[in-house]
Each structure stands twice: as structure tokens, then as C-alpha cells.
Amino acid sequence: MMNLLNRIDPERNMKRWYVVTVQPTLLDDCSVVCGWGRKGTAQQQWRALPVGTVEEAQGMAQQIVERKRGRGYEVVERA
């Protein structure tokens, strides 16, 4: 499960992207991996949130996507 979100607001010079994905890890069953940055730049940050089960990870990822949508992000791609 991967979600790509964008938030573009020309009036505020805002061009942001955000990625949320569920991935397997070596130490845990899976993690929720989030990445974000400004479009057109090399600046980006990533974090991995360890979760116990795949179901918990999918639920957490969905909560993050809904929170971002509430802040003005639009879902561009879901895979």
C-alpha cells in the first residue's frame, strides 16, 4: 500500500509532497514509512514507524493519509 499526496498553493508558494507506505522490515513484521519534502528541491525527510501487524500498519497509514487530507493535501496516487 502506497499513497502519494500533494499540496500546492501558489498564493503561499507551497509545493509539497508526502508519501505513506507500508513495508516489511528485518526486525518487525512491518513498518509505516513516511516521506515528505518540497517539490523541485532535493530536500526530503523520511521516517519509519514500527508496527506489530500488517493490519495495524494499514490502519495507521490510513489515519496519516486522512490527517494530511484534512490539512489540504490531495491524494495523487494509491497503489
N, C-alpha and C positions, 0 to 999 in steps of 0.2 A: 504494500500500500504506500503510494507516494502522492503527496499533494503539493502543487506549486501554486503560490499565491502572489499577486502583485498589488501594490498600492501606488497609484500615480495621481498626483495632484499638482498640475502645472502652476497654479497660483502660489503654492507653498514651496515650489521647486523640489517636490518629493517624488522620487522614483525608486521605490523599494521592492525587494523580492523576499519571499520567505518559503522555505521548503520544510515539509514534515514527512518523515518516512519511518516505517517500522523495519528493523533489520536484525538478523541473528547476530549474536556475539560469541566470543570464545568463553567468557566467564558466566554469562547469564543466558537464559533462553532467548531473550531478545531485548532490544532497546528501542526507544523512540529517539530518532536523530533529527535535530532541527538545525537549519542553516538560514542565515539572513545576511543581507547587505544592501548596498545601493547599486542599482543598475548602471552599467557603464564604467564602473571602477573595479579595482582588484580587491578592495576591502570587503572582507566577509568574515563571519564568525560561525562556528559550529559547536554544538553541544550534544552529548549523548545522555539520555536519561534511562538508567537501567530499570527494567520492569520484570516482574516474576513470570508472567504468562503472555502468550500472544494475544489473548482476549483483552487483558489489561492494557497491553501496549496499544491495541487498536482503539480502545475506549479513550485512552489518554491522548492519542493522536487526534481523534475526532474532537475532543474538548479543546485542544490547542487551535485547531482549524476554526471552530466556531467562535472562539475568543478573538482570533485575528479578523474574522469576517465582521464581528461586532465593532472592530476598530477601523473598518474601512477597506480591508483587503478583499480582493475578488479572487475566487478560485479560477485558475487558468487551466490546470490540467490535473486530472486524477487518474492514477494508474494502479 
